[in-house]
């Protein structure tokens, strides 16, 4: 494994070298950001597909981004891939004292609590570090809302019961409806955001992943819409010609089919 990783690092050095690839040489940390995000989502898609070969390939593409950006950082004199590996190795040891010199822990819950406590200690050592500072602003909105609410909840800022969060959702729906009726798009957008954040908190209380839940809804919608298109094409009709009643009939049919 070490020889393969070393070979990958050497290939990247050649690509970025004086007589290397023009495209690779032009890339910067800024231009690579979009690829990092894309590769992360493709890894997730491969996991969902259950295809080990696809997962292996996509993990390789994601690893390439780590090697690529580390190479650029090395050229700037910041750090190299060895520093990246050393840093995460030291962090893993620091965050697992129950395995590396501390008292053993027996459950995953105990490990998770200890992990957060250690992160909080590290945060305190950074002057002015907020408890929420470790949540990247660039995360997908639903995932960021989940992580923010998780961090706040671990600090004691949370509802006692799930029913209270449902009450908050109903309150936010009322406020959103009022702003929509007032025809103020900026305030309506603000209240919509509050509603979505409240829904994420319900999901957290129920142990659900809101990002995965919405992605599942997206996939179901796409499949059901595809059923409508195919059915109407077989009838020689366009969606705009079908009428609301026929579209609803086909939509319910798609739901019964399990789409």
C-alpha positions as CSV (number, residue, x, y, z in Angstrom):
1,X,0.0,0.0,0.0
2,X,2.8,2.4,0.9
3,X,4.5,1.9,-2.5
4,X,1.2,2.7,-4.4
5,X,0.7,5.8,-2.4
6,X,4.3,6.9,-2.9
7,X,3.8,6.3,-6.7
8,X,0.7,8.5,-6.7
9,X,2.6,11.3,-4.9
10,X,5.4,11.0,-7.5
11,X,2.9,11.1,-10.4
12,X,1.4,14.3,-9.1
13,X,4.8,15.9,-8.7
14,X,5.5,15.1,-12.3
15,X,2.1,16.4,-13.4
16,X,2.8,19.7,-11.6
17,X,6.5,19.8,-12.6
18,X,8.2,22.2,-15.1
19,X,7.5,19.9,-18.1
20,X,4.3,18.5,-16.7
21,X,0.7,18.7,-17.8
22,X,-0.5,22.2,-18.7
23,X,-3.9,21.7,-17.2
24,X,-2.6,20.3,-13.9
25,X,0.0,23.1,-13.7
26,X,-2.7,25.7,-14.0
27,X,-4.8,24.5,-11.1
28,X,-5.0,26.3,-7.8
29,X,-6.6,25.5,-4.5
30,X,-9.5,27.8,-5.6
31,X,-10.1,26.0,-8.9
32,X,-10.0,22.6,-7.2
33,X,-12.7,23.3,-4.7
34,X,-15.5,22.3,-7.0
35,X,-13.8,19.0,-7.9
36,X,-13.4,18.2,-4.2
37,X,-17.1,18.7,-3.6
38,X,-18.1,16.7,-6.7
39,X,-15.8,13.8,-5.8
40,X,-17.3,13.7,-2.3
41,X,-20.8,13.4,-3.6
42,X,-19.7,10.7,-6.1
43,X,-18.3,8.7,-3.2
44,X,-21.6,9.0,-1.5
45,X,-23.4,7.9,-4.6
46,X,-21.1,4.9,-4.9
47,X,-21.9,3.9,-1.3
48,X,-25.6,4.1,-2.1
49,X,-25.2,2.0,-5.2
50,X,-23.7,-0.9,-3.2
51,X,-21.1,-1.4,-6.0
52,X,-17.6,-2.1,-4.4
53,X,-15.8,-1.4,-7.6
54,X,-17.5,1.9,-8.1
55,X,-16.7,2.8,-4.5
56,X,-13.0,1.9,-4.9
57,X,-12.7,4.1,-8.0
58,X,-14.5,7.1,-6.4
59,X,-12.4,6.8,-3.3
60,X,-9.4,7.0,-5.6
61,X,-10.7,10.1,-7.2
62,X,-11.2,11.7,-3.8
63,X,-7.7,10.6,-2.7
64,X,-6.4,12.3,-5.8
65,X,-7.8,15.6,-4.6
66,X,-6.0,15.3,-1.3
67,X,-2.7,14.5,-3.0
68,X,-3.3,17.3,-5.5
69,X,-4.0,20.0,-3.0
70,X,-1.2,18.8,-0.7
71,X,1.2,19.2,-3.6
72,X,0.0,22.8,-4.3
73,X,0.4,23.5,-0.6
74,X,4.0,22.1,-0.7
75,X,4.9,24.3,-3.6
76,X,3.7,27.3,-1.5
77,X,6.0,26.2,1.3
78,X,3.0,25.5,3.7
79,X,3.1,21.7,4.2
80,X,3.3,18.4,2.2
81,X,1.3,15.2,2.1
82,X,3.5,13.7,4.9
83,X,2.5,16.6,7.2
84,X,-1.2,15.9,6.3
85,X,-0.8,12.2,7.2
86,X,1.2,13.0,10.3
87,X,-1.4,15.5,11.5
88,X,-4.4,13.2,11.1
89,X,-2.5,10.3,12.7
90,X,-1.7,12.4,15.8
91,X,-5.3,13.6,15.9
92,X,-6.6,10.0,15.9
93,X,-4.2,9.1,18.7
94,X,-5.2,12.2,20.7
95,X,-8.9,11.6,20.1
96,X,-8.7,7.9,21.2
97,X,-7.0,8.0,24.6
98,X,-9.0,4.9,25.5
99,X,-6.9,2.9,23.1
100,X,-3.6,4.8,23.4
101,X,-2.9,5.1,27.0
102,X,-6.2,5.9,28.7
103,X,-9.0,4.1,30.3
104,X,-10.9,1.7,28.0
105,X,-14.4,2.5,26.8
106,X,-17.0,-0.1,26.1
107,X,-19.7,1.5,23.9
108,X,-19.8,3.7,20.8
109,X,-21.8,6.3,22.7
110,X,-19.0,6.7,25.3
111,X,-16.5,7.1,22.5
112,X,-18.6,9.7,20.7
113,X,-19.0,11.7,24.0
114,X,-15.3,11.6,24.7
115,X,-14.5,12.6,21.1
116,X,-16.7,15.7,21.5
117,X,-15.2,16.5,24.9
118,X,-11.7,16.4,23.4
119,X,-12.8,18.6,20.5
120,X,-14.2,21.1,23.0
121,X,-10.9,21.2,24.8
122,X,-9.1,21.9,21.6
123,X,-11.6,24.6,20.8
124,X,-11.0,26.3,24.2
125,X,-7.3,26.4,23.5
126,X,-8.0,28.5,20.4
127,X,-8.8,32.0,21.5
128,X,-12.3,33.1,20.6
129,X,-13.2,29.7,19.1
130,X,-16.9,29.2,18.9
131,X,-18.5,25.9,19.6
132,X,-19.9,26.1,16.1
133,X,-16.7,27.2,14.4
134,X,-15.7,23.6,13.3
135,X,-18.9,23.3,11.2
136,X,-17.8,24.2,7.6
137,X,-19.9,27.0,6.0
138,X,-19.6,25.2,2.7
139,X,-21.5,22.1,3.7
140,X,-24.8,21.4,1.9
141,X,-27.4,23.5,3.8
142,X,-29.4,20.6,5.4
143,X,-26.2,18.9,6.5
144,X,-24.8,22.1,7.9
145,X,-28.1,22.7,9.8
146,X,-27.8,19.2,11.3
147,X,-24.2,19.7,12.4
148,X,-24.9,23.2,13.9
149,X,-27.8,21.9,15.9
150,X,-25.9,18.9,17.0
151,X,-23.0,21.1,18.3
152,X,-25.5,23.4,20.1
153,X,-27.4,20.5,21.6
154,X,-24.2,19.0,23.0
155,X,-23.6,22.3,24.8
156,X,-27.0,22.1,26.4
157,X,-29.0,24.3,24.0
158,X,-31.8,21.9,23.0
159,X,-35.4,21.0,23.5
160,X,-36.2,18.4,26.2
161,X,-38.8,16.5,24.1
162,X,-39.3,15.9,20.4
163,X,-42.9,17.1,20.8
164,X,-41.5,20.5,21.6
165,X,-39.7,20.6,18.3
166,X,-42.9,19.6,16.4
167,X,-44.6,22.5,18.1
168,X,-41.7,24.8,16.8
169,X,-42.3,23.5,13.3
170,X,-46.0,24.3,13.5
171,X,-45.1,27.8,14.8
172,X,-42.7,28.3,11.9
173,X,-45.3,27.2,9.4
174,X,-47.7,29.8,10.7
175,X,-45.0,32.5,10.6
176,X,-44.0,31.5,7.0
177,X,-47.7,31.6,5.9
178,X,-48.1,35.1,7.4
179,X,-45.1,36.4,5.5
180,X,-46.2,34.8,2.3
181,X,-49.5,36.5,2.7
182,X,-47.8,39.8,3.3
183,X,-46.1,39.6,-0.1
184,X,-42.7,40.3,1.3
185,X,-40.4,37.8,-0.4
186,X,-37.3,38.6,1.7
187,X,-39.2,37.9,5.0
188,X,-40.9,34.9,3.5
189,X,-37.5,33.5,2.5
190,X,-36.2,34.1,6.0
191,X,-39.2,32.3,7.6
192,X,-38.8,29.4,5.1
193,X,-35.2,29.0,6.3
194,X,-36.4,28.9,9.9
195,X,-39.0,26.3,9.0
196,X,-36.4,24.1,7.3
197,X,-34.0,24.5,10.2
198,X,-36.8,23.4,12.6
199,X,-37.5,20.3,10.4
200,X,-33.8,19.4,10.6
201,X,-34.0,19.6,14.4
202,X,-37.0,17.2,14.4
203,X,-35.0,14.8,12.2
204,X,-32.1,15.0,14.7
205,X,-34.3,14.2,17.6
206,X,-35.6,11.2,15.7
207,X,-32.2,10.0,14.7
208,X,-32.9,10.6,11.0
209,X,-30.5,12.0,8.4
210,X,-32.3,15.0,6.7
211,X,-29.8,15.2,3.8
212,X,-30.4,11.5,3.0
213,X,-34.1,11.8,3.5
214,X,-34.4,14.7,1.0
215,X,-32.1,12.9,-1.4
216,X,-34.5,9.9,-1.2
217,X,-37.5,12.2,-1.9
218,X,-35.6,13.7,-4.9
219,X,-35.0,10.2,-6.3
220,X,-38.6,9.2,-5.8
221,X,-39.9,12.3,-7.5
222,X,-37.6,11.7,-10.4
223,X,-38.7,8.1,-10.8
224,X,-42.4,9.0,-10.5
225,X,-42.0,11.9,-13.0
226,X,-40.3,9.5,-15.3
227,X,-43.3,7.1,-15.1
228,X,-45.6,10.0,-16.1
229,X,-43.5,10.9,-19.1
230,X,-43.3,7.3,-20.3
231,X,-47.0,6.7,-19.8
232,X,-48.1,9.8,-21.6
233,X,-45.6,9.2,-24.4
234,X,-47.3,5.8,-24.9
235,X,-50.6,7.6,-25.1
236,X,-49.2,10.1,-27.6
237,X,-49.7,13.0,-25.2
238,X,-47.6,15.8,-23.8
239,X,-47.6,16.6,-20.1
240,X,-49.1,20.0,-20.8
241,X,-52.0,18.3,-22.7
242,X,-52.8,15.5,-20.1
243,X,-54.8,17.6,-17.6
244,X,-54.5,17.6,-13.8
245,X,-56.8,14.6,-13.3
246,X,-54.8,12.3,-15.6
247,X,-51.5,13.5,-14.1
248,X,-52.7,12.8,-10.6
249,X,-53.9,9.4,-11.7
250,X,-50.5,8.5,-13.1
251,X,-48.7,9.9,-10.1
252,X,-50.7,7.7,-7.8
253,X,-50.1,4.7,-10.1
254,X,-46.4,5.4,-9.8
255,X,-46.6,5.5,-6.0
256,X,-48.5,2.1,-6.0
257,X,-45.7,0.6,-8.2
258,X,-43.2,1.6,-5.5
259,X,-41.5,4.3,-7.5
